[in-house]
Amino acid sequence: MTIYNGDSNTSPMLGNPYCGDSLPPSQISSSNHLFIHFHSNNEITATGFKLEYNATSKNTYKVVVTVS
C-alpha cells in the first residue's frame, strides 16, 4: 500500500510503501486530499484489510468525504 499526500499517485509519498501484516503509522494530509494505492499480487489469500479514517476541517461546519 502506498499513501500519497494529494489527489494522485504523482503527489508526494507519505512514508515508504507498506506491505506485510504490519500496520502503517497514522498519516495526515497537508491538504484536503489523500490518495491511497493498494496492490495485491494474489500469492497469499487472507480475509482482507480494514481502512479507518477521520475527516477533519479547519472550517468546523463543513467536512466533505468522497470515497471511490
LUMLOPA-606958 format. One record per residue (C-alpha): x, y, z; chain; residue number from 0. Coordinates in Angstrom, 2 decimals. Example, Ala and Ser with C-alpha at 12.3 -4.5 7.8 and 13.67 -1.06 7.14 Angstrom:
% residues 2
         x         y         z   cadena   num
     12.30     -4.50      7.80        A     0
     13.67     -1.06      7.14        A     1
//
This chain:
% residues 68
         x         y         z   cadena   num
      0.00      0.00      0.00        A     0
      1.30      3.45     -0.88        A     1
     -0.11      6.66      0.61        A     2
      0.26      9.97     -1.25        A     3
     -0.17     13.49      0.14        A     4
     -2.50     14.72     -2.61        A     5
     -5.07     13.62     -5.16        A     6
     -2.98     11.28     -7.37        A     7
     -0.01      8.92     -7.48        A     8
      2.16     11.81     -8.70        A     9
      1.70     13.59     -5.35        A    10
      4.45     13.33     -2.72        A    11
      4.54      9.94     -1.00        A    12
      3.93      9.79      2.76        A    13
      6.47      7.38      4.20        A    14
      7.61      4.27      2.37        A    15
      5.33      1.74      0.65        A    16
      3.79     -0.51      3.31        A    17
      3.47     -4.27      2.96        A    18
      3.01     -7.40      5.03        A    19
      0.91     -7.57      8.15        A    20
      2.38     -4.58      9.99        A    21
      0.17     -1.55     10.45        A    22
      1.42      1.67      8.84        A    23
      1.60      4.72     11.10        A    24
     -1.21      7.27     11.11        A    25
     -0.91      9.79      8.29        A    26
     -2.23     13.35      7.98        A    27
     -2.61     15.06      4.63        A    28
     -1.46     18.66      4.29        A    29
     -4.47     19.38      2.06        A    30
     -7.99     18.04      1.62        A    31
     -6.77     15.09     -0.48        A    32
     -5.14     11.76      0.35        A    33
     -4.53      9.16     -2.38        A    34
     -4.14      5.51     -1.35        A    35
     -2.92      2.84     -3.77        A    36
     -3.41     -0.80     -2.75        A    37
     -1.94     -3.62     -4.83        A    38
     -2.12     -7.36     -4.24        A    39
     -0.04    -10.00     -6.02        A    40
     -2.51    -12.86     -5.33        A    41
      0.25    -15.06     -3.83        A    42
     -1.31    -15.17     -0.38        A    43
     -5.04    -15.10      0.32        A    44
     -6.49    -13.80      3.55        A    45
     -9.64    -12.17      4.87        A    46
     -8.82     -8.71      3.51        A    47
     -7.95     -5.42      5.08        A    48
     -9.54     -2.59      7.02        A    49
     -9.10      1.13      6.41        A    50
    -10.12      3.70      9.00        A    51
    -10.09      7.44      8.51        A    52
    -11.15     10.59     10.30        A    53
    -12.14     13.62      8.26        A    54
    -11.42     16.92      9.94        A    55
    -11.52     20.51      8.79        A    56
    -10.32     23.89      9.94        A    57
    -13.78     25.04      8.87        A    58
    -15.85     23.42     11.65        A    59
    -19.18     23.49      9.82        A    60
    -18.22     21.62      6.61        A    61
    -16.44     18.31      6.07        A    62
    -16.98     16.52      2.74        A    63
    -15.62     12.98      2.23        A    64
    -15.58     11.22     -1.16        A    65
    -14.54      7.58     -1.48        A    66
    -14.33      5.99     -4.91        A    67
//
